[in-house]
Amino acid sequence: MKVLLFLQTSQNVGVMAYLPFILILVIMYFLMIRPQAKRQKEKQKMLNALKKGDKIITIGGIHGTISGFKGKDARVVLLQIDSNTKISISRSSISSQANNDELVDTIESNS
């Protein structure tokens, strides 16, 4: 009987020794992993919702307006950055959509 009680107590102590590590992992999940996954989902949703005429900012800091899409599954975006200048960029290189306040409309200023 005493042996059985000793085994039960030693198993509880073993689980209690891992409790701080488990708590650290749970805290890391809620403070780091979950918010990053949420931001990634929001960015993917924004990239899928892009359409012709949207004003965007690339990862490299180029501001422009989407003038069309190329390629299979529209993975390549035609970006108009000036009245005579269009460049092809990968959809994944788009950082964000620009608000009217953020984007200086270079097309109108050059005309």
ChimeraX commands (.cxc) that place a marker at each C-alpha (Angstrom):
marker #1 position 0.00,0.00,0.00 radius 0.5
marker #1 position 2.81,2.41,0.89 radius 0.5
marker #1 position 4.54,1.62,-2.41 radius 0.5
marker #1 position 1.38,2.51,-4.33 radius 0.5
marker #1 position 1.07,5.87,-2.51 radius 0.5
marker #1 position 4.75,6.59,-3.19 radius 0.5
marker #1 position 4.30,5.92,-6.92 radius 0.5
marker #1 position 1.26,8.23,-7.12 radius 0.5
marker #1 position 3.08,11.04,-5.32 radius 0.5
marker #1 position 6.18,10.71,-7.47 radius 0.5
marker #1 position 4.07,10.91,-10.66 radius 0.5
marker #1 position 2.42,14.12,-9.46 radius 0.5
marker #1 position 5.80,15.65,-8.66 radius 0.5
marker #1 position 7.04,14.71,-12.15 radius 0.5
marker #1 position 4.11,16.52,-13.80 radius 0.5
marker #1 position 4.58,19.52,-11.52 radius 0.5
marker #1 position 8.22,19.79,-12.62 radius 0.5
marker #1 position 7.07,20.31,-16.23 radius 0.5
marker #1 position 4.36,22.85,-15.33 radius 0.5
marker #1 position 6.61,25.95,-15.70 radius 0.5
marker #1 position 7.70,24.84,-19.18 radius 0.5
marker #1 position 4.11,24.21,-20.20 radius 0.5
marker #1 position 3.07,27.64,-18.91 radius 0.5
marker #1 position 5.91,29.31,-20.82 radius 0.5
marker #1 position 4.84,27.60,-24.04 radius 0.5
marker #1 position 1.21,28.68,-23.53 radius 0.5
marker #1 position 2.27,32.27,-22.86 radius 0.5
marker #1 position 4.51,32.26,-25.96 radius 0.5
marker #1 position 1.62,30.98,-28.06 radius 0.5
marker #1 position -0.74,33.75,-26.98 radius 0.5
marker #1 position 1.83,36.56,-27.07 radius 0.5
marker #1 position 3.84,35.68,-30.18 radius 0.5
marker #1 position 2.54,32.91,-32.42 radius 0.5
marker #1 position -1.18,33.69,-32.44 radius 0.5
marker #1 position -0.86,37.44,-33.29 radius 0.5
marker #1 position 1.63,36.67,-36.08 radius 0.5
marker #1 position -0.74,34.12,-37.61 radius 0.5
marker #1 position -3.57,36.66,-37.40 radius 0.5
marker #1 position -1.50,39.33,-39.20 radius 0.5
marker #1 position -0.51,36.82,-41.87 radius 0.5
marker #1 position -4.17,35.90,-42.47 radius 0.5
marker #1 position -5.15,39.57,-42.76 radius 0.5
marker #1 position -2.36,40.25,-45.27 radius 0.5
marker #1 position -3.32,37.23,-47.38 radius 0.5
marker #1 position -6.94,38.40,-47.34 radius 0.5
marker #1 position -5.82,41.87,-48.50 radius 0.5
marker #1 position -3.67,40.39,-51.29 radius 0.5
marker #1 position -6.54,38.23,-52.55 radius 0.5
marker #1 position -8.93,41.22,-52.56 radius 0.5
marker #1 position -6.71,43.44,-54.75 radius 0.5
marker #1 position -8.32,44.72,-57.94 radius 0.5
marker #1 position -7.51,47.04,-60.81 radius 0.5
marker #1 position -7.27,50.67,-59.68 radius 0.5
marker #1 position -6.18,49.95,-56.09 radius 0.5
marker #1 position -3.34,52.09,-54.81 radius 0.5
marker #1 position -0.60,50.06,-53.16 radius 0.5
marker #1 position 2.85,50.27,-51.59 radius 0.5
marker #1 position 5.43,47.58,-52.34 radius 0.5
marker #1 position 7.91,46.13,-49.86 radius 0.5
marker #1 position 10.60,48.25,-51.53 radius 0.5
marker #1 position 8.59,51.44,-50.95 radius 0.5
marker #1 position 7.31,51.98,-54.49 radius 0.5
marker #1 position 3.90,53.65,-54.58 radius 0.5
marker #1 position 1.62,53.01,-57.52 radius 0.5
marker #1 position -1.74,51.98,-58.90 radius 0.5
marker #1 position -2.64,48.49,-60.09 radius 0.5
marker #1 position -3.29,48.59,-63.83 radius 0.5
marker #1 position -3.80,44.88,-64.37 radius 0.5
marker #1 position -2.75,41.31,-63.64 radius 0.5
marker #1 position -0.70,38.78,-65.62 radius 0.5
marker #1 position 0.11,35.14,-65.42 radius 0.5
marker #1 position -1.54,32.07,-64.10 radius 0.5
marker #1 position -3.68,32.79,-61.02 radius 0.5
marker #1 position -2.84,36.52,-61.41 radius 0.5
marker #1 position 0.40,36.18,-59.45 radius 0.5
marker #1 position 2.03,39.04,-61.35 radius 0.5
marker #1 position 0.70,42.57,-60.89 radius 0.5
marker #1 position 1.16,45.37,-63.42 radius 0.5
marker #1 position 1.89,48.46,-61.37 radius 0.5
marker #1 position 1.60,51.91,-62.90 radius 0.5
marker #1 position 3.97,54.27,-61.14 radius 0.5
marker #1 position 3.92,57.11,-63.66 radius 0.5
marker #1 position 1.85,58.08,-66.69 radius 0.5
marker #1 position 4.27,56.24,-69.01 radius 0.5
marker #1 position 5.83,53.75,-66.60 radius 0.5
marker #1 position 4.45,50.32,-65.75 radius 0.5
marker #1 position 6.36,47.61,-63.95 radius 0.5
marker #1 position 5.58,43.97,-63.27 radius 0.5
marker #1 position 5.87,42.86,-59.67 radius 0.5
marker #1 position 5.02,39.72,-57.78 radius 0.5
marker #1 position 1.79,39.87,-55.81 radius 0.5
marker #1 position 3.69,38.73,-52.71 radius 0.5
marker #1 position 5.92,41.85,-52.86 radius 0.5
marker #1 position 2.98,44.12,-52.04 radius 0.5
marker #1 position 3.27,45.49,-48.54 radius 0.5
marker #1 position -0.06,47.26,-48.07 radius 0.5
marker #1 position -2.81,49.24,-49.67 radius 0.5
marker #1 position -2.20,52.97,-49.56 radius 0.5
marker #1 position -4.65,55.46,-48.18 radius 0.5
marker #1 position -5.26,58.61,-50.20 radius 0.5
marker #1 position -3.22,60.54,-47.60 radius 0.5
marker #1 position -0.21,58.22,-47.94 radius 0.5
marker #1 position 0.00,58.10,-51.70 radius 0.5
marker #1 position 1.19,61.10,-53.68 radius 0.5
marker #1 position -0.50,60.71,-57.03 radius 0.5
marker #1 position 2.49,61.08,-59.32 radius 0.5
marker #1 position 0.39,60.46,-62.43 radius 0.5
marker #1 position -1.61,63.67,-61.97 radius 0.5
marker #1 position 1.36,65.73,-60.82 radius 0.5
marker #1 position 3.35,64.88,-63.96 radius 0.5
marker #1 position 0.52,65.75,-66.36 radius 0.5
marker link #1:1,2 radius 0.2
marker link #1:2,3 radius 0.2
marker link #1:3,4 radius 0.2
marker link #1:4,5 radius 0.2
marker link #1:5,6 radius 0.2
marker link #1:6,7 radius 0.2
marker link #1:7,8 radius 0.2
marker link #1:8,9 radius 0.2
marker link #1:9,10 radius 0.2
marker link #1:10,11 radius 0.2
marker link #1:11,12 radius 0.2
marker link #1:12,13 radius 0.2
marker link #1:13,14 radius 0.2
marker link #1:14,15 radius 0.2
marker link #1:15,16 radius 0.2
marker link #1:16,17 radius 0.2
marker link #1:17,18 radius 0.2
marker link #1:18,19 radius 0.2
marker link #1:19,20 radius 0.2
marker link #1:20,21 radius 0.2
marker link #1:21,22 radius 0.2
marker link #1:22,23 radius 0.2
marker link #1:23,24 radius 0.2
marker link #1:24,25 radius 0.2
marker link #1:25,26 radius 0.2
marker link #1:26,27 radius 0.2
marker link #1:27,28 radius 0.2
marker link #1:28,29 radius 0.2
marker link #1:29,30 radius 0.2
marker link #1:30,31 radius 0.2
marker link #1:31,32 radius 0.2
marker link #1:32,33 radius 0.2
marker link #1:33,34 radius 0.2
marker link #1:34,35 radius 0.2
marker link #1:35,36 radius 0.2
marker link #1:36,37 radius 0.2
marker link #1:37,38 radius 0.2
marker link #1:38,39 radius 0.2
marker link #1:39,40 radius 0.2
marker link #1:40,41 radius 0.2
marker link #1:41,42 radius 0.2
marker link #1:42,43 radius 0.2
marker link #1:43,44 radius 0.2
marker link #1:44,45 radius 0.2
marker link #1:45,46 radius 0.2
marker link #1:46,47 radius 0.2
marker link #1:47,48 radius 0.2
marker link #1:48,49 radius 0.2
marker link #1:49,50 radius 0.2
marker link #1:50,51 radius 0.2
marker link #1:51,52 radius 0.2
marker link #1:52,53 radius 0.2
marker link #1:53,54 radius 0.2
marker link #1:54,55 radius 0.2
marker link #1:55,56 radius 0.2
marker link #1:56,57 radius 0.2
marker link #1:57,58 radius 0.2
marker link #1:58,59 radius 0.2
marker link #1:59,60 radius 0.2
marker link #1:60,61 radius 0.2
marker link #1:61,62 radius 0.2
marker link #1:62,63 radius 0.2
marker link #1:63,64 radius 0.2
marker link #1:64,65 radius 0.2
marker link #1:65,66 radius 0.2
marker link #1:66,67 radius 0.2
marker link #1:67,68 radius 0.2
marker link #1:68,69 radius 0.2
marker link #1:69,70 radius 0.2
marker link #1:70,71 radius 0.2
marker link #1:71,72 radius 0.2
marker link #1:72,73 radius 0.2
marker link #1:73,74 radius 0.2
marker link #1:74,75 radius 0.2
marker link #1:75,76 radius 0.2
marker link #1:76,77 radius 0.2
marker link #1:77,78 radius 0.2
marker link #1:78,79 radius 0.2
marker link #1:79,80 radius 0.2
marker link #1:80,81 radius 0.2
marker link #1:81,82 radius 0.2
marker link #1:82,83 radius 0.2
marker link #1:83,84 radius 0.2
marker link #1:84,85 radius 0.2
marker link #1:85,86 radius 0.2
marker link #1:86,87 radius 0.2
marker link #1:87,88 radius 0.2
marker link #1:88,89 radius 0.2
marker link #1:89,90 radius 0.2
marker link #1:90,91 radius 0.2
marker link #1:91,92 radius 0.2
marker link #1:92,93 radius 0.2
marker link #1:93,94 radius 0.2
marker link #1:94,95 radius 0.2
marker link #1:95,96 radius 0.2
marker link #1:96,97 radius 0.2
marker link #1:97,98 radius 0.2
marker link #1:98,99 radius 0.2
marker link #1:99,100 radius 0.2
marker link #1:100,101 radius 0.2
marker link #1:101,102 radius 0.2
marker link #1:102,103 radius 0.2
marker link #1:103,104 radius 0.2
marker link #1:104,105 radius 0.2
marker link #1:105,106 radius 0.2
marker link #1:106,107 radius 0.2
marker link #1:107,108 radius 0.2
marker link #1:108,109 radius 0.2
marker link #1:109,110 radius 0.2
marker link #1:110,111 radius 0.2
view
